[in-house]
Structure formats: C-alpha cells, structure tokens
Amino acid sequence: PTMTTCKDALKKLQETLEEGQKVEELEDVRLCMVPWQLPLITKMDASLGTLKKCKHLRLSSNQIDRISALGGMESLEILSLARNQLKKIEGLDPVVGTLKQLWISYNNIVGLAGIEKLQNLEVLYMSNNKVHDVKEVERLQALPKLTEFLFHGNIYHTRFLADGGDEKEYRLEILKRLPNLKILDGVHVEDEERAEATGRA
C-alpha cells in the first residue's frame, strides 16, 4: 500500500503494547510510521474517535493534508501534526472544549481563519509555515488563554528580516498585537519588552 490508514496504524500500535493494555485506554497515542517502516498516513479517519481517553495525539511526520475525524476524542488536550501538509486550520470543532495545545510547525498554512474557536488554547507551535500577513496573527487576539506562540520561520518573519528588520523589532510587532504572551519563539517575554510593545500599539 502507498499509505497507512489510521485504523491500521492503531492496530499496529496495539501489537506493540504489553498484554492487557488497550489502545483505547491510552492517554498518549503516537502514530509515527517511520520507526515501523510503514507508508505514511495521508488521512485522519473515524478510527481516531475510539481514542476516548487520549489527551495527546501525535501524528507528526506523516503526509496529512487536512485536520478531520476528531469526533469522539473527548479528552484531547494536545494535537501534534508537525511536519505534515496542512494548508489551513479546520476540523477542530469536536475538540474546541478541551484542546489546549496545537503543534503544527512545518506545514503549508497560510491563514489562521478558524483558530478563533479554540477558546481554551494555551500553546500554539506553528513555526516554518507560510503565513505572510501579520493580520493572521491578529486572529489570535480572540484566544484569552494563549500564552505561548512559536512563529519564527513563517514568510512574515523571514521577509521582515530580509527587509532590514531585526529580531527585536519582529518580536515587538508580534507582542504589540499579542501582549498576553509569556513565551514567544521559545524566549520568555520580559516586562520591559512587553511595555515597549504595548507603547507602540
């Protein structure tokens, strides 16, 4: 086969578990095909809905092009889809109540429409995507709990530096829009830095 289904990946994961353990009972589910030398997953499917207890779903390093089939994942707090082929934020309605962290670095995301629904989101890792308009970052103002944001390596950032801006200025541009962040691009936001950014807003 040229791809592995989530259903087959879960079967494979079950085979690796110790006797008495069930995939459906796991709080942390990792479906990374590389160690198993299986074809990559290209599509999220309804079998994910059996993971009622799963708090952290890891689907990084596959070839998934859209977020879907999260219905039934009623405990999901962390969704990891880094290094896939996502183009937009979608399919998250079933987990808006529980999702606290979204890890989507190294995808092809241009816009963040739809992120506004994630009212419990605290952490957004989305470095190395294709966002070029800072207005997309402003959508994150709708997220009251967001404190950590990873954004470097997006087109906006690389273009900002290429146009003669420096890292400090780039941080101020983001922080004046998102003054509640505690960590930006892996670096703690200092009070002075926040004050300077707010002064520009």
Salt bridges, closest charged atoms under 4 A:
ASP8 OD1 - LYS11 NZ 3.88
GLU25 OE1 - LYS53 NZ 2.85
GLU27 OE1 - LYS55 NZ 3.88
ASP28 OD1 - ARG58 NE 2.75
GLU90 OE1 - ARG66 NH2 3.47
ASP93 OD1 - LYS117 NZ 2.93
GLU116 OE2 - ARG139 NH1 2.98
GLU136 OE1 - ARG139 NE 2.80
GLU138 OE2 - ARG177 NE 2.88
GLU167 OE2 - HIS157 NE2 2.99
GLU169 OE1 - ARG200 NH1 3.02
GLU173 OE1 - LYS176 NZ 3.57
GLU173 OE1 - ARG177 NH1 2.96
ASP191 OD1 - ARG194 NH1 3.65
GLU193 OE2 - ARG171 NE 2.68
GLU196 OE2 - LYS168 NZ 3.52
GLU196 OE2 - ARG200 NH2 3.49
